[in-house]
Amino acid sequence: MGKFIVTKRVNDEFQFNLKTDSGENILTSDGYNQKNSCLIGIEAVRAMAHDDARYVRKIAKNDREYFVLRAKNGRILGKSRLYYTELEMENGINSLKINAPNAEVIDETIDYIYDNQPK
């Protein structure tokens, strides 16, 4: 079972990464302005992970393979890391399909109040 790790970027956007139990990154989201939107994105990944039609296979400028997972409305839910071979990329897609549905959500963001004390 994998883990969705929710973090906050330096530009104050929220993002998630889906990682395997061994720490390998499977999928990275775009940035979200609201944490709740980020959590909704995680649920969309869970819902779309099984559907092979949602995966767009691509080749980067450096000729490495990667995939994008899209929602039914076309929005990008996340992008994979770069792979050296098509087989590695397909294994990454299979790993997402296996890990996403039951992955634990770990929220690594901390909300601060005005005096910088954790809420």
PEJO-V182586 format. One record per helix or strand. SS is the DSSP state (@ for helix, = for strand). FROM is the first residue (numbers start at 0). TO is the last residue. If there is no record, write none. Layout:
{{SS:FROM:TO} {SS:FROM:TO}}
This chain:
{{=:2:7} {=:13:18} {=:24:27} {=:31:31} {@:34:47} {@:51:53} {=:54:58} {=:64:69} {=:75:78} {=:82:82} {@:85:98} {=:103:106} {=:111:111} {=:117:117}}
